[in-house]
């Protein structure tokens, strides 16, 4: 675990403390089936069998990225996924998604194709979904005749999608893509900028990256109840800065209400292409983070649907809002 780091987006070391949370291994909620394996990863694998761990939440005063310290290293993240692979049947039980949630995700898939088609001259595309689990997001694209590939630890892709392996190292060197989709992945990575740089050799000359992350910091100045799943907390500006600092030019960047595996999410998303001459624009990113960290009532109505607001009113623990 790392206790002191430079910002993983902008490389600065200018952090502001937001809050802290103490985790006790003896807390009852860890014994819930949803948290039992996270308990083992957090206390036993990441913290060498500790019974008590305190995390502090920080925001970068330069770019607005939010992280918790101490923070898992590359080795810690690798240990996490190795454990998940070894215990796949217990840890990853594929839920049967509702027809409505699949329709919404398929709609996003079609929106991606509609967004990027103006950049390509009616040709069939080669598309990679990085970390797309079973590749179900690619199904509409595959049915349109595009060649679809998947990189993920999940070994049972949907029909028509070619799984290449667990990570980018498993991709043949001569295979390049018109589009790389990186959806709900970057928030899990120990070194997101390094990973984004690794995409470059696999993009064609006019290739694009479409990225989506949850804005998972709303009303949360303290570390989450679940400290294992997400370790990077972005909003639309800090996500854009991440790509700009890695040498990508942003074509568009925005926030949007959406669903992920049937769950309501507010997400930041962007479309970008390689541009070695791009200049990083930090203006307003730190302030935008606090727009989410400390939303006023009007902001909450903008961020949530009316149905979601009614649900939030009945939730006592603010850490469970998202």
HELIX and SHEET records of a PDB file:
HELIX    1   1 UNK A   28  UNK A   31  5                                   4    
HELIX    2   2 UNK A   36  UNK A   39  1                                   4    
HELIX    3   3 UNK A   40  UNK A   46  3                                   7    
HELIX    4   4 UNK A   74  UNK A   86  1                                  13    
HELIX    5   5 UNK A   88  UNK A   91  1                                   4    
HELIX    6   6 UNK A   99  UNK A  116  1                                  18    
HELIX    7   7 UNK A  117  UNK A  119  5                                   3    
HELIX    8   8 UNK A  136  UNK A  138  5                                   3    
HELIX    9   9 UNK A  139  UNK A  143  1                                   5    
HELIX   10  10 UNK A  168  UNK A  170  5                                   3    
HELIX   11  11 UNK A  186  UNK A  188  5                                   3    
HELIX   12  12 UNK A  192  UNK A  199  1                                   8    
HELIX   13  13 UNK A  200  UNK A  202  5                                   3    
HELIX   14  14 UNK A  236  UNK A  245  1                                  10    
HELIX   15  15 UNK A  285  UNK A  293  1                                   9    
HELIX   16  16 UNK A  297  UNK A  303  1                                   7    
HELIX   17  17 UNK A  306  UNK A  312  1                                   7    
HELIX   18  18 UNK A  318  UNK A  320  5                                   3    
SHEET    1   A 3 UNK A  15  UNK A  24  0                                        
SHEET    2   A 3 UNK A  52  UNK A  60 -1                                        
SHEET    3   A 3 UNK A  66  UNK A  69 -1                                        
SHEET    1   B 7 UNK A 162  UNK A 165  0                                        
SHEET    2   B 7 UNK A 147  UNK A 151  1                                        
SHEET    3   B 7 UNK A 126  UNK A 130  1                                        
SHEET    4   B 7 UNK A 177  UNK A 183  1                                        
SHEET    5   B 7 UNK A 203  UNK A 214  1                                        
SHEET    6   B 7 UNK A 263  UNK A 274 -1                                        
SHEET    7   B 7 UNK A 248  UNK A 260 -1                                        
END                                                                             
